[in-house]
């Protein structure tokens, strides 16, 4: 088994400095000697054998179970080294037959009918609320932040994200807004407070619904914001604006046509929709099987080539696409640093295995954005060509106006016709 491990990794690890101690005590070195050295050790033959057979699942499981230990560097350093070997997001050559099988049945794995979609959401979002308070910002924004400067704090970058989204929606007093996947309510409350919109937020997480409703009452915004435990397929009303942040990854590739058709039915003729989602730049792929098993069952990160045809078939017009590249890597770094700083508290809430699982999830996600072709896209959609301005200058004006409202200042004067 040691010789097989050596043979496979010598072909795979071409860059960096990696030292592996096998379960029998044999030490192998791989890479070209560059970068920060990383050393790992297999504690059992079973863990070593599992990683050889199915690295995409068994590597994470070995770390969770403590049968793979990092002796030099961190698990994040190790994952950066490994994922940096394949920037196209494909697994090692010997694991690609398994990838092909997973690709063939990915639609079955993402068969997210309403009842299954709710179970999938509960698996991740109905965890103990104290867990999320350990690493998210004060507003509990669990999606990519918008870093306007490299040294911006996480809280300020998440506020900038909400401001950026609201600016693209061109919100005005009294607009009826549907927030699909409203989370803990932060964006909905922002739109109600600073844009004076009337917001309906829908979620499939009971924990998120409970907390979001509490927050609306605490901010005296209950008359302007309503949160519901509801599937997007069951919403009956029409809206002036629709926004969805970090929810589309849970729709499933087989439901894209249904999703956009429903959004088109819900959107007013002069309305604006904004979709914010993680995406992949290298084309269609599969959900990492470890992520699908332990973190986001039923989830899938789409390529734009999978999304745009469904938008076209729904009769919606794309009026703007923005790609955020390393913003999520920085967001995840903040989350990982905060989580690790509160590791003992997380262990008290759950246990060591859970904490190692969560550490692996945050580290793997961050390094996928840093080393591979992962990004976030924001797609602005309308039904008519004349609904949004013809240039993007309005974003600067809108963000300045909202920033002034956030700080309690008078908004800048607007010229006639603006």
N, C-alpha and C positions, 0 to 999 in steps of 0.2 A: 504493500500500500504506500509506503514511503517513496518508493521509486516512481510509482504512478503519479503521486502528488508532485514530485520534482519535475517529471516530464511535462505535465500539463501546465504548471505554473511557469516553467522556464520559457515556454512558448507564449504565455499570456502576459506576464509582467516584464515589460521592456524598459519602463521608465521608473525612476524612484529608487528607494532603498528599502527592501523588505527582507526581514529575517523571520523564518518560521521554525519553531521547534515542534517536532511531531510528538505524538503520544508515546512513542518508543524512545524519545530523547534525541533523535537525530536532528541536526541543525542544518537548514538550507538557507542560502542567500539568493535573492533575485533582484533584478533591475540593473540600472546603469550607474548606481552609486550617487545619484543626484538627490536633492531635496532632503527633507527631514526624515531621519531613519525611523522606521516603524518595525516593531517586533511583536509577534503573536505566538501563542502556544496552545496546541490542542491538548486537552486534559484527558480525553478518552479516545480510544480507537473508533468508537461509534460516531463521535462528533466529526472526526477526520474523514471517515468514510462517507458520512452524510454530505459533507461539503463537496467532496469529489463527485458524488452521484447527482446532487441537485443543489448547486451553490446558491441559487436565487432564493430558495426557501431555507435551507439548512444552515447557512451562515448566520442569519439573524436568530434562528432558534438556538444555535450553539452559544451565541453571545448571551441571549436571554437566560439560558439554563446554566451559565457559568462554566460550560465545557470548552469554551474558547476564551482565552484571556489575552488582554493586550498588555505586554510587558514593557514596551517602550512606545511613547506617543499615546494617543487616545483612539477610541473607536472611530472618531471623526477623521483623524489623520489616516487611519487604515482605509476607510471608505473612500476618502479623497484619492488615495493612491490607486485603489482598485477601479473605481469608476472613471478615473482619468485615463485608464488604458483603452476604454471603449467610448469615445465621445459621441458615437452614433446611438448610444443607449442599448446596444445589443449585448446579450450575455456572452461569456467565453465560447469559443467554437465548439467545445465538447458538450455544452449545454444547449446548443441551438435546436436540436431535435425536440427537446422538451418545450422550447419557446414556440416552435411551430405548432405543436399540439395545443398549447394554450391559446394561440392565436385562432385556431380553428374553432374552439368552443368558447371564445370570449363573449359572444352575444348571449349564450346560455348563462354564463356567470353574471352578466349584467341584465338579466331578465327582471327588471325592477318595476313590477306591477305595484300598485299602491301599498298593499299589505307588506310585501317584502321590502319596499323602499323604507317604510317606517321602521321595520326591524333593523335594517342596515344603519339607519340614522341613530337609533337607540344604542346600537353597539358602541358607537364612538362618542356621541354628544350627550348621552344620558349618564355619563360617568359622574363620579362625585364632583360636585361643583368646586370644591376646594382645590382640586388638581389644576384646573385652568387658571385659578387665581395665582398660582405659583409662578406662572411664566408669561401670561398675556399682559397687555397693557391695562390701564385702569378701566377702559371702556370695553374690555374683553372683545377686541377685534381679532377674530380667528381667521384672518386672510392676509394676503400680501399688503404690506404697508407701502407708502409712496415716499421715498427718501428724496427730499429736495436738496439735501446736502449730505456729504458722507458722514459728518459727525452729528447728524440729527438724532435726537432721542427716539426710542420706539414710540412713546406716547405722542410726540409731535408728528412723527411720520404717519401714524395711524389717523391722526386728525387731518393731516394733509391728504390722505387717501379719501376720507369722507368728503372733504372740500372739493377734491378733483372730480369725484363721481357726481356730486351735486351740480358742479359747474357744467358738466357734460349733459346733464339732464335738463338744463335750462329751467329750473324750478321757479315758480311764481306762487304768490299767495293763493291758497285755495285749491291748488292742483291736487287731484286724487292720484295717489301713488301706490302701486303694488310693489312690495319688497318680497321677492321670492327667495326663501331661505334666509329669514331675518335674524337668525342667531339669537344673541342676547339683547338685541334691540338697538344697538348703538347707532347704526346708520339711520334707522327709522326715526329715532328720537332726534338725531341731528337735523334731518330734513324737516321735521315738525317744528323744532325750536328756531332754527335760523332761516328756514325757507318758507315757514308758515304753510307747509303742505299738510294735507290730510292723508295719513299713511295707514295702509293695511299691511301688516307684516305676517307672513305665513311661514310656519316651520313644522317639521315632523317630530321635533324633540320636545317631550313634555318638560324636561328640566329647563330648556331654553325658554319655552313659553312662559313658565312660571316666573322666572327671573325677569324676563323682558316686561311682563305685565306689572310686576312690582316696581320696576324702574320707571315705567311710564307714570305710575301713581306718585312715586317719590318726586318726580320732576313736574308734577301738576300738568301732565300732557295727556292724560287718559282720554280727554275729549277729542284730541287731535290724532291719536295713534291707537289703533286696535290690533292686537296680536291674536292669531288664530292657530289652532292645531289643524292644519289643512293641507292637502296635496294640491299642487298647482293645477292638476286636471279637474279639480272640483270647485274652483273659484267661479262665481256666477257673474260678477259685475264687470263693467268696463272702466278703464283708468286712463288718465291723461299721461301718466308716466309709469314705466315698469323698470325696475332695477333688480338685478340678481348678482350677488357677490358670493363666490365660493360655493355655490350650490350646483352649478351645471356639471361639475365633476361627478355628481351622484346620479345623474339622469340615466346614463347608459346609452351606448352608441345606437342601440336598436330603437331608442325612443326620441331621437333628435327631431325627426319629422313631426311627431306628435307634440313635442315641447314647443317648437316654433309656431306650429299651426295654432296651438292654444294661446300663445302669447299674441299672435296676430289678431285672434278673436277678441282678446281682452283689451287690446290697445285702441284708443280713440284714433280717428282718421288723421288728426293733427298731433298725435302723440309721439313720444320719444321713448325708446327702450335702450337700456345699457346693460350689456352682459360682461361680467368680469369673471374670468376663469383661468385656471392653470391650463397651459397648453404645451404641446411638444412641437419642435421645429423640424424633426427628421421624418415626419410622416406617421401613418397609423402604426400602432404597436399594441402591446398588451399591458395590463396592470401588473406590476411586480407582484408575484404570487405571495410573497411574505406580507406585503402591504395589504393585499386583498384578504388574506387569512386573519391577520391580527389587528389591522388598523381601520381600513376602509372597505369592508365587504360590499361588493356591487359597484365599487367606484371605478372610474376610468378617466384618464387625462387625454383629451382629444387633440388631434392635429387640426389645424385650420382647414385642411383639405377635407376633413370629415364634417366640419361644422357649416361651412359656407354653402354647400349644395342644399342642405336642409333649410337654411335661411331663404335661399332663392325659391325653393319649392313652396314656402309658406307665403310668398308674395311680399316679403319685407325687403326694404332697401338698406344696404350698408352705406352709412354716411361718414363713418370714421372708424379706423382701426388703429389702436396704439399697442405697441409691444413693450412690456416692462421686462427687462432681462434679469439683471442681478438684484432687483429690489426684493425678490422673495428670498434669495440667498441671505441677504442681510437681515431680513425679518426673522428667518429661521435661526440665524446665529444669535440674535437677541433672545429668542425663545429658548434655545439650547443653553446659553449661558445662564439665564435666569433659572431654568429648570435644574441645572446642575448645582447652582448655588443653594437650591432648596431641596436637594436630594434627600436629606434625612426626613424632612416633612413629608415628601412624597412616599417614602418608605413607610411612614407611620399610617398614611391613608390606605395604601395598598401593601406591597411587599417588594423585596429586592428584585424578584424576577420581573415584576411589572415595571419597575423603575428602569431596569436594563432594557426592557422592550421599548419603553418610551424614549430613552436616550438613543437607541439604535434608530428608531423612527425619525427623530428630529435630525440626527446626524446624517442619515442616508438621504433624507429629503433635501437638506441644505447642500450636500455635495452633488446631488443630481442637478441642482440649478447651477452650481459652480463649474462642474466638470462636463456636463452633458448638455444636450440641446433642449433644455426645459426653459419655459418662460411663462409670463402671464399676458393674456390679451384682454383688451377692453374693446368691445364692438358696439358702436352706436347704431341704432336701427330706427327707421321711420317707415311710414307708408307713402309719404310724398316727398318729392325732391326739395320743396321750399320750406320745410318745417324748421330746419336748423340753418344758421348762417353759412355762407359760402366759403368763409375762411375760418381758421382756428383762433383768430385774434380774440374772439369772445371769451375764450377760456381764461385768458389773463385778466380780463375785466371782471368776469364772474368770480374768480378766485380772490381777487382783491376786495370785491364787495363782501364776500362771505368772511374773509379774514377780518375785515373791519367789524363786522357784526359779532364775531367770536370774541373780540377784544373789547366790545362795548363802545366802539367808536362809531361816528356817523359814516355810512357808506359813501364812497366817492361820488361826486355829482356825475350824472350821465347826460351826455349831449342829446339834443332832440334827435329822435330817430334811432337811438341805441336801445 
